[in-house]
Amino acid sequence: MSDELVFYTNPMSRGRIVRWMLEEVGAPYRTVVLDYASTMKAPEYLAINPMGKVPAITHRGVTVTEGAAICAYLADAFPEAGLAPPTTSPARGTYYRWLMFACGPVEAAVTNKSMGFVVPDDRKPMAGYGCLEDTLNALEQAVAGKTYIAGDKFSAADVYVGSQIGWGMMFGSIEKRPAFEAYWAGISQRPAAKRAAEIDDALIAAAKEAADA
């Protein structure tokens, strides 16, 4: 069983969230960049993730997909990085709550908005997120006046929740509320966040240069 940590991604994907998490962890990892039109749907990668999507990681004989799951896995696999509250801490519940809220209701609500789908009023009870407004109101309450979402220390939940908020505001799928802007402004300046962005932006630039050559 290999201890090598391998990261499968595309710099224009949700893999940017995992890149940030990996930089926070600080453990060595190898990156495999996949192309949407070819290698992401190739048999070799489909054996790793049958969905043919990124991100994914392999580590110690285990494959983990889904951004939130990868963030949670990495926090537990590398406890020395201090990216999750202790299992005995009440903050652990808050950590799980908002990490899963971001990958569940927030992801679904924002995706549906981007696709132009609005849940009819009489169908809101059937949707896990109810409606976009309720979801964003709950998210706003979670971060309002806080530096970190789960207690007094930065965690993997901040990586995932913050990425959802930052991307959402950038692309207009999440409105720029003061609480969102303040929360994102704080965590987005972390050295690991900047390193991760620089790495992925450089990959995008290199790919564009190769395509234009």
Buried (B, 14 or more C-beta within 10 A) or exposed (E): EEEEBBBBBBBEBBBBBBBBBBBBBEBEBEBBBBEEEEBBEEEEBEEBBEEBBBBBBBBEEEEBBBBBBBBBBBBEBBEEBEBBBEEEBEBBEBBBBBBBBBBBBBBBBBEBBEEEEEBEEEEEEEBEBBBBEBBBEBBBEBBEEBBBBBBEBBBBBBBBBBBBBBBBBEEEBBEEBEBBEBBBEBBBEBEBBEBBBEBBEEBEEEBEEEEEE
